[in-house]
Amino acid sequence: MQARQLSPHTRRAYVDTVARFARHFGRSPATLGEEIHAYRVY
């Protein structure tokens, strides 16, 4: 994110979103596949 020169606020927002995503499914986002679509619909 630093290489793309994203603002600190944007970086925080991305990290918070991934954290909520992981909590929703109770596991690491790296282990999810089709659940990504289910989350987006949710």
PDBQT receptor file of N, H, CA, C and O in Angstrom, charges set to zero:
ATOM      1  N   MET A   1       0.823  -1.189   0.000  1.00  0.00    +0.000 N 
ATOM      2  CA  MET A   1       0.000   0.000   0.000  1.00  0.00    +0.000 C 
ATOM      3  C   MET A   1       0.870   1.255   0.000  1.00  0.00    +0.000 C 
ATOM      4  O   MET A   1       0.490   2.289  -0.551  1.00  0.00    +0.000 OA
ATOM      5  N   GLN A   2       2.032   1.149   0.621  1.00  0.00    +0.000 N 
ATOM      6  H   GLN A   2       2.340   0.310   1.069  1.00  0.00    +0.000 HD
ATOM      7  CA  GLN A   2       2.926   2.298   0.612  1.00  0.00    +0.000 C 
ATOM      8  C   GLN A   2       3.468   2.536  -0.797  1.00  0.00    +0.000 C 
ATOM      9  O   GLN A   2       3.613   3.680  -1.227  1.00  0.00    +0.000 OA
ATOM     10  N   ALA A   3       3.765   1.448  -1.511  1.00  0.00    +0.000 N 
ATOM     11  H   ALA A   3       3.647   0.519  -1.161  1.00  0.00    +0.000 HD
ATOM     12  CA  ALA A   3       4.291   1.593  -2.865  1.00  0.00    +0.000 C 
ATOM     13  C   ALA A   3       3.275   2.284  -3.781  1.00  0.00    +0.000 C 
ATOM     14  O   ALA A   3       3.656   2.982  -4.721  1.00  0.00    +0.000 OA
ATOM     15  N   ARG A   4       1.995   2.087  -3.505  1.00  0.00    +0.000 N 
ATOM     16  H   ARG A   4       1.686   1.520  -2.741  1.00  0.00    +0.000 HD
ATOM     17  CA  ARG A   4       0.943   2.726  -4.292  1.00  0.00    +0.000 C 
ATOM     18  C   ARG A   4       0.625   4.122  -3.781  1.00  0.00    +0.000 C 
ATOM     19  O   ARG A   4      -0.234   4.815  -4.326  1.00  0.00    +0.000 OA
ATOM     20  N   GLN A   5       1.329   4.528  -2.727  1.00  0.00    +0.000 N 
ATOM     21  H   GLN A   5       2.027   3.965  -2.284  1.00  0.00    +0.000 HD
ATOM     22  CA  GLN A   5       1.184   5.852  -2.120  1.00  0.00    +0.000 C 
ATOM     23  C   GLN A   5      -0.248   6.136  -1.650  1.00  0.00    +0.000 C 
ATOM     24  O   GLN A   5      -0.774   7.234  -1.831  1.00  0.00    +0.000 OA
ATOM     25  N   LEU A   6      -0.854   5.122  -1.048  1.00  0.00    +0.000 N 
ATOM     26  H   LEU A   6      -0.426   4.231  -0.901  1.00  0.00    +0.000 HD
ATOM     27  CA  LEU A   6      -2.181   5.317  -0.482  1.00  0.00    +0.000 C 
ATOM     28  C   LEU A   6      -2.064   6.105   0.813  1.00  0.00    +0.000 C 
ATOM     29  O   LEU A   6      -1.075   5.980   1.536  1.00  0.00    +0.000 OA
ATOM     30  N   SER A   7      -3.052   6.897   1.099  1.00  0.00    +0.000 N 
ATOM     31  H   SER A   7      -3.856   6.998   0.512  1.00  0.00    +0.000 HD
ATOM     32  CA  SER A   7      -3.025   7.704   2.314  1.00  0.00    +0.000 C 
ATOM     33  C   SER A   7      -3.160   6.797   3.543  1.00  0.00    +0.000 C 
ATOM     34  O   SER A   7      -3.693   5.692   3.445  1.00  0.00    +0.000 OA
ATOM     35  N   PRO A   8      -2.682   7.261   4.688  1.00  0.00    +0.000 N 
ATOM     36  CA  PRO A   8      -2.829   6.476   5.918  1.00  0.00    +0.000 C 
ATOM     37  C   PRO A   8      -4.292   6.135   6.209  1.00  0.00    +0.000 C 
ATOM     38  O   PRO A   8      -4.591   5.042   6.691  1.00  0.00    +0.000 OA
ATOM     39  N   HIS A   9      -5.191   7.053   5.924  1.00  0.00    +0.000 N 
ATOM     40  H   HIS A   9      -4.949   7.941   5.532  1.00  0.00    +0.000 HD
ATOM     41  CA  HIS A   9      -6.615   6.795   6.158  1.00  0.00    +0.000 C 
ATOM     42  C   HIS A   9      -7.101   5.640   5.279  1.00  0.00    +0.000 C 
ATOM     43  O   HIS A   9      -7.829   4.769   5.756  1.00  0.00    +0.000 OA
ATOM     44  N   THR A  10      -6.719   5.622   4.029  1.00  0.00    +0.000 N 
ATOM     45  H   THR A  10      -6.128   6.329   3.641  1.00  0.00    +0.000 HD
ATOM     46  CA  THR A  10      -7.125   4.551   3.110  1.00  0.00    +0.000 C 
ATOM     47  C   THR A  10      -6.540   3.221   3.556  1.00  0.00    +0.000 C 
ATOM     48  O   THR A  10      -7.229   2.201   3.530  1.00  0.00    +0.000 OA
ATOM     49  N   ARG A  11      -5.289   3.220   3.962  1.00  0.00    +0.000 N 
ATOM     50  H   ARG A  11      -4.730   4.048   3.983  1.00  0.00    +0.000 HD
ATOM     51  CA  ARG A  11      -4.664   1.984   4.450  1.00  0.00    +0.000 C 
ATOM     52  C   ARG A  11      -5.415   1.430   5.644  1.00  0.00    +0.000 C 
ATOM     53  O   ARG A  11      -5.691   0.233   5.713  1.00  0.00    +0.000 OA
ATOM     54  N   ARG A  12      -5.748   2.309   6.592  1.00  0.00    +0.000 N 
ATOM     55  H   ARG A  12      -5.524   3.282   6.536  1.00  0.00    +0.000 HD
ATOM     56  CA  ARG A  12      -6.501   1.887   7.778  1.00  0.00    +0.000 C 
ATOM     57  C   ARG A  12      -7.854   1.311   7.376  1.00  0.00    +0.000 C 
ATOM     58  O   ARG A  12      -8.282   0.293   7.918  1.00  0.00    +0.000 OA
ATOM     59  N   ALA A  13      -8.522   1.955   6.434  1.00  0.00    +0.000 N 
ATOM     60  H   ALA A  13      -8.173   2.783   5.994  1.00  0.00    +0.000 HD
ATOM     61  CA  ALA A  13      -9.832   1.480   5.989  1.00  0.00    +0.000 C 
ATOM     62  C   ALA A  13      -9.725   0.088   5.368  1.00  0.00    +0.000 C 
ATOM     63  O   ALA A  13     -10.573  -0.770   5.616  1.00  0.00    +0.000 OA
ATOM     64  N   TYR A  14      -8.688  -0.138   4.561  1.00  0.00    +0.000 N 
ATOM     65  H   TYR A  14      -7.999   0.558   4.359  1.00  0.00    +0.000 HD
ATOM     66  CA  TYR A  14      -8.493  -1.451   3.943  1.00  0.00    +0.000 C 
ATOM     67  C   TYR A  14      -8.227  -2.518   5.000  1.00  0.00    +0.000 C 
ATOM     68  O   TYR A  14      -8.802  -3.605   4.945  1.00  0.00    +0.000 OA
ATOM     69  N   VAL A  15      -7.364  -2.212   5.958  1.00  0.00    +0.000 N 
ATOM     70  H   VAL A  15      -6.897  -1.329   6.003  1.00  0.00    +0.000 HD
ATOM     71  CA  VAL A  15      -7.047  -3.181   7.003  1.00  0.00    +0.000 C 
ATOM     72  C   VAL A  15      -8.277  -3.485   7.843  1.00  0.00    +0.000 C 
ATOM     73  O   VAL A  15      -8.519  -4.645   8.175  1.00  0.00    +0.000 OA
ATOM     74  N   ASP A  16      -9.054  -2.477   8.192  1.00  0.00    +0.000 N 
ATOM     75  H   ASP A  16      -8.857  -1.534   7.922  1.00  0.00    +0.000 HD
ATOM     76  CA  ASP A  16     -10.280  -2.691   8.962  1.00  0.00    +0.000 C 
ATOM     77  C   ASP A  16     -11.272  -3.555   8.194  1.00  0.00    +0.000 C 
ATOM     78  O   ASP A  16     -11.928  -4.416   8.781  1.00  0.00    +0.000 OA
ATOM     79  N   THR A  17     -11.387  -3.334   6.901  1.00  0.00    +0.000 N 
ATOM     80  H   THR A  17     -10.855  -2.635   6.425  1.00  0.00    +0.000 HD
ATOM     81  CA  THR A  17     -12.311  -4.116   6.083  1.00  0.00    +0.000 C 
ATOM     82  C   THR A  17     -11.895  -5.577   6.040  1.00  0.00    +0.000 C 
ATOM     83  O   THR A  17     -12.739  -6.464   6.169  1.00  0.00    +0.000 OA
ATOM     84  N   VAL A  18     -10.618  -5.837   5.863  1.00  0.00    +0.000 N 
ATOM     85  H   VAL A  18      -9.932  -5.117   5.758  1.00  0.00    +0.000 HD
ATOM     86  CA  VAL A  18     -10.133  -7.225   5.838  1.00  0.00    +0.000 C 
ATOM     87  C   VAL A  18     -10.332  -7.875   7.205  1.00  0.00    +0.000 C 
ATOM     88  O   VAL A  18     -10.654  -9.060   7.281  1.00  0.00    +0.000 OA
ATOM     89  N   ALA A  19     -10.147  -7.130   8.265  1.00  0.00    +0.000 N 
ATOM     90  H   ALA A  19      -9.885  -6.167   8.203  1.00  0.00    +0.000 HD
ATOM     91  CA  ALA A  19     -10.359  -7.674   9.614  1.00  0.00    +0.000 C 
ATOM     92  C   ALA A  19     -11.820  -8.056   9.818  1.00  0.00    +0.000 C 
ATOM     93  O   ALA A  19     -12.110  -9.122  10.361  1.00  0.00    +0.000 OA
ATOM     94  N   ARG A  20     -12.739  -7.202   9.390  1.00  0.00    +0.000 N 
ATOM     95  H   ARG A  20     -12.504  -6.336   8.949  1.00  0.00    +0.000 HD
ATOM     96  CA  ARG A  20     -14.174  -7.528   9.502  1.00  0.00    +0.000 C 
ATOM     97  C   ARG A  20     -14.508  -8.760   8.673  1.00  0.00    +0.000 C 
ATOM     98  O   ARG A  20     -15.284  -9.614   9.102  1.00  0.00    +0.000 OA
ATOM     99  N   PHE A  21     -13.926  -8.846   7.498  1.00  0.00    +0.000 N 
ATOM    100  H   PHE A  21     -13.296  -8.152   7.150  1.00  0.00    +0.000 HD
ATOM    101  CA  PHE A  21     -14.120  -9.985   6.613  1.00  0.00    +0.000 C 
ATOM    102  C   PHE A  21     -13.682 -11.280   7.312  1.00  0.00    +0.000 C 
ATOM    103  O   PHE A  21     -14.405 -12.276   7.295  1.00  0.00    +0.000 OA
ATOM    104  N   ALA A  22     -12.511 -11.254   7.917  1.00  0.00    +0.000 N 
ATOM    105  H   ALA A  22     -11.924 -10.444   7.931  1.00  0.00    +0.000 HD
ATOM    106  CA  ALA A  22     -11.993 -12.432   8.603  1.00  0.00    +0.000 C 
ATOM    107  C   ALA A  22     -12.866 -12.806   9.797  1.00  0.00    +0.000 C 
ATOM    108  O   ALA A  22     -13.138 -13.986  10.017  1.00  0.00    +0.000 OA
ATOM    109  N   ARG A  23     -13.304 -11.819  10.564  1.00  0.00    +0.000 N 
ATOM    110  H   ARG A  23     -13.083 -10.860  10.386  1.00  0.00    +0.000 HD
ATOM    111  CA  ARG A  23     -14.174 -12.104  11.714  1.00  0.00    +0.000 C 
ATOM    112  C   ARG A  23     -15.507 -12.692  11.270  1.00  0.00    +0.000 C 
ATOM    113  O   ARG A  23     -16.046 -13.571  11.942  1.00  0.00    +0.000 OA
ATOM    114  N   HIS A  24     -16.041 -12.226  10.161  1.00  0.00    +0.000 N 
ATOM    115  H   HIS A  24     -15.603 -11.511   9.615  1.00  0.00    +0.000 HD
ATOM    116  CA  HIS A  24     -17.328 -12.725   9.663  1.00  0.00    +0.000 C 
ATOM    117  C   HIS A  24     -17.286 -14.231   9.447  1.00  0.00    +0.000 C 
ATOM    118  O   HIS A  24     -18.242 -14.934   9.774  1.00  0.00    +0.000 OA
ATOM    119  N   PHE A  25     -16.180 -14.729   8.898  1.00  0.00    +0.000 N 
ATOM    120  H   PHE A  25     -15.403 -14.158   8.633  1.00  0.00    +0.000 HD
ATOM    121  CA  PHE A  25     -16.064 -16.158   8.619  1.00  0.00    +0.000 C 
ATOM    122  C   PHE A  25     -15.293 -16.926   9.684  1.00  0.00    +0.000 C 
ATOM    123  O   PHE A  25     -15.260 -18.156   9.655  1.00  0.00    +0.000 OA
ATOM    124  N   GLY A  26     -14.675 -16.220  10.619  1.00  0.00    +0.000 N 
ATOM    125  H   GLY A  26     -14.702 -15.221  10.642  1.00  0.00    +0.000 HD
ATOM    126  CA  GLY A  26     -13.961 -16.882  11.698  1.00  0.00    +0.000 C 
ATOM    127  C   GLY A  26     -12.666 -17.550  11.265  1.00  0.00    +0.000 C 
ATOM    128  O   GLY A  26     -12.208 -18.493  11.909  1.00  0.00    +0.000 OA
ATOM    129  N   ARG A  27     -12.073 -17.066  10.176  1.00  0.00    +0.000 N 
ATOM    130  H   ARG A  27     -12.445 -16.300   9.653  1.00  0.00    +0.000 HD
ATOM    131  CA  ARG A  27     -10.786 -17.616   9.739  1.00  0.00    +0.000 C 
ATOM    132  C   ARG A  27     -10.063 -16.633   8.834  1.00  0.00    +0.000 C 
ATOM    133  O   ARG A  27     -10.597 -15.590   8.457  1.00  0.00    +0.000 OA
ATOM    134  N   SER A  28      -8.845 -16.993   8.501  1.00  0.00    +0.000 N 
ATOM    135  H   SER A  28      -8.412 -17.840   8.808  1.00  0.00    +0.000 HD
ATOM    136  CA  SER A  28      -7.999 -16.110   7.704  1.00  0.00    +0.000 C 
ATOM    137  C   SER A  28      -8.572 -15.911   6.302  1.00  0.00    +0.000 C 
ATOM    138  O   SER A  28      -9.051 -16.871   5.698  1.00  0.00    +0.000 OA
ATOM    139  N   PRO A  29      -8.535 -14.694   5.774  1.00  0.00    +0.000 N 
ATOM    140  CA  PRO A  29      -8.999 -14.455   4.407  1.00  0.00    +0.000 C 
ATOM    141  C   PRO A  29      -8.211 -15.266   3.379  1.00  0.00    +0.000 C 
ATOM    142  O   PRO A  29      -8.722 -15.546   2.294  1.00  0.00    +0.000 OA
ATOM    143  N   ALA A  30      -6.990 -15.642   3.702  1.00  0.00    +0.000 N 
ATOM    144  H   ALA A  30      -6.575 -15.414   4.583  1.00  0.00    +0.000 HD
ATOM    145  CA  ALA A  30      -6.170 -16.426   2.772  1.00  0.00    +0.000 C 
ATOM    146  C   ALA A  30      -6.755 -17.812   2.523  1.00  0.00    +0.000 C 
ATOM    147  O   ALA A  30      -6.423 -18.449   1.523  1.00  0.00    +0.000 OA
ATOM    148  N   THR A  31      -7.617 -18.286   3.415  1.00  0.00    +0.000 N 
ATOM    149  H   THR A  31      -7.886 -17.769   4.227  1.00  0.00    +0.000 HD
ATOM    150  CA  THR A  31      -8.185 -19.630   3.274  1.00  0.00    +0.000 C 
ATOM    151  C   THR A  31      -9.577 -19.617   2.642  1.00  0.00    +0.000 C 
ATOM    152  O   THR A  31     -10.206 -20.667   2.507  1.00  0.00    +0.000 OA
ATOM    153  N   LEU A  32     -10.052 -18.452   2.260  1.00  0.00    +0.000 N 
ATOM    154  H   LEU A  32      -9.541 -17.600   2.369  1.00  0.00    +0.000 HD
ATOM    155  CA  LEU A  32     -11.409 -18.336   1.733  1.00  0.00    +0.000 C 
ATOM    156  C   LEU A  32     -11.410 -18.287   0.208  1.00  0.00    +0.000 C 
ATOM    157  O   LEU A  32     -10.457 -17.801  -0.400  1.00  0.00    +0.000 OA
ATOM    158  N   GLY A  33     -12.452 -18.778  -0.392  1.00  0.00    +0.000 N 
ATOM    159  H   GLY A  33     -13.226 -19.173   0.102  1.00  0.00    +0.000 HD
ATOM    160  CA  GLY A  33     -12.598 -18.750  -1.846  1.00  0.00    +0.000 C 
ATOM    161  C   GLY A  33     -13.978 -18.221  -2.212  1.00  0.00    +0.000 C 
ATOM    162  O   GLY A  33     -14.168 -17.014  -2.368  1.00  0.00    +0.000 OA
ATOM    163  N   GLU A  34     -14.938 -19.127  -2.347  1.00  0.00    +0.000 N 
ATOM    164  H   GLU A  34     -14.784 -20.107  -2.220  1.00  0.00    +0.000 HD
ATOM    165  CA  GLU A  34     -16.298 -18.734  -2.729  1.00  0.00    +0.000 C 
ATOM    166  C   GLU A  34     -16.981 -17.895  -1.653  1.00  0.00    +0.000 C 
ATOM    167  O   GLU A  34     -17.952 -17.190  -1.927  1.00  0.00    +0.000 OA
ATOM    168  N   GLU A  35     -16.473 -17.976  -0.443  1.00  0.00    +0.000 N 
ATOM    169  H   GLU A  35     -15.684 -18.549  -0.220  1.00  0.00    +0.000 HD
ATOM    170  CA  GLU A  35     -17.056 -17.198   0.645  1.00  0.00    +0.000 C 
ATOM    171  C   GLU A  35     -16.944 -15.693   0.384  1.00  0.00    +0.000 C 
ATOM    172  O   GLU A  35     -17.710 -14.898   0.929  1.00  0.00    +0.000 OA
ATOM    173  N   ILE A  36     -15.994 -15.325  -0.443  1.00  0.00    +0.000 N 
ATOM    174  H   ILE A  36     -15.372 -15.971  -0.886  1.00  0.00    +0.000 HD
ATOM    175  CA  ILE A  36     -15.834 -13.899  -0.757  1.00  0.00    +0.000 C 
ATOM    176  C   ILE A  36     -17.111 -13.362  -1.392  1.00  0.00    +0.000 C 
ATOM    177  O   ILE A  36     -17.564 -12.271  -1.046  1.00  0.00    +0.000 OA
ATOM    178  N   HIS A  37     -17.683 -14.105  -2.299  1.00  0.00    +0.000 N 
ATOM    179  H   HIS A  37     -17.315 -14.991  -2.581  1.00  0.00    +0.000 HD
ATOM    180  CA  HIS A  37     -18.935 -13.671  -2.932  1.00  0.00    +0.000 C 
ATOM    181  C   HIS A  37     -20.055 -13.613  -1.891  1.00  0.00    +0.000 C 
ATOM    182  O   HIS A  37     -20.841 -12.665  -1.875  1.00  0.00    +0.000 OA
ATOM    183  N   ALA A  38     -20.127 -14.609  -1.038  1.00  0.00    +0.000 N 
ATOM    184  H   ALA A  38     -19.489 -15.379  -1.051  1.00  0.00    +0.000 HD
ATOM    185  CA  ALA A  38     -21.170 -14.640   0.002  1.00  0.00    +0.000 C 
ATOM    186  C   ALA A  38     -21.051 -13.409   0.897  1.00  0.00    +0.000 C 
ATOM    187  O   ALA A  38     -22.062 -12.814   1.271  1.00  0.00    +0.000 OA
ATOM    188  N   TYR A  39     -19.839 -13.029   1.236  1.00  0.00    +0.000 N 
ATOM    189  H   TYR A  39     -19.018 -13.512   0.932  1.00  0.00    +0.000 HD
ATOM    190  CA  TYR A  39     -19.629 -11.853   2.086  1.00  0.00    +0.000 C 
ATOM    191  C   TYR A  39     -20.093 -10.586   1.381  1.00  0.00    +0.000 C 
ATOM    192  O   TYR A  39     -20.735  -9.729   1.989  1.00  0.00    +0.000 OA
ATOM    193  N   ARG A  40     -19.771 -10.471   0.116  1.00  0.00    +0.000 N 
ATOM    194  H   ARG A  40     -19.250 -11.167  -0.378  1.00  0.00    +0.000 HD
ATOM    195  CA  ARG A  40     -20.167  -9.278  -0.638  1.00  0.00    +0.000 C 
ATOM    196  C   ARG A  40     -21.685  -9.160  -0.697  1.00  0.00    +0.000 C 
ATOM    197  O   ARG A  40     -22.225  -8.057  -0.621  1.00  0.00    +0.000 OA
ATOM    198  N   VAL A  41     -22.366 -10.273  -0.830  1.00  0.00    +0.000 N 
ATOM    199  H   VAL A  41     -21.928 -11.169  -0.892  1.00  0.00    +0.000 HD
ATOM    200  CA  VAL A  41     -23.830 -10.262  -0.863  1.00  0.00    +0.000 C 
ATOM    201  C   VAL A  41     -24.374  -9.889   0.507  1.00  0.00    +0.000 C 
ATOM    202  O   VAL A  41     -25.366  -9.168   0.613  1.00  0.00    +0.000 OA
ATOM    203  N   TYR A  42     -23.720 -10.381   1.558  1.00  0.00    +0.000 N 
ATOM    204  H   TYR A  42     -22.914 -10.967   1.472  1.00  0.00    +0.000 HD
ATOM    205  CA  TYR A  42     -24.130 -10.102   2.932  1.00  0.00    +0.000 C 
ATOM    206  C   TYR A  42     -24.053  -8.625   3.183  1.00  0.00    +0.000 C 
ATOM    207  O   TYR A  42     -24.357  -8.170   4.286  1.00  0.00    +0.000 OA
TER     208      TYR A  42
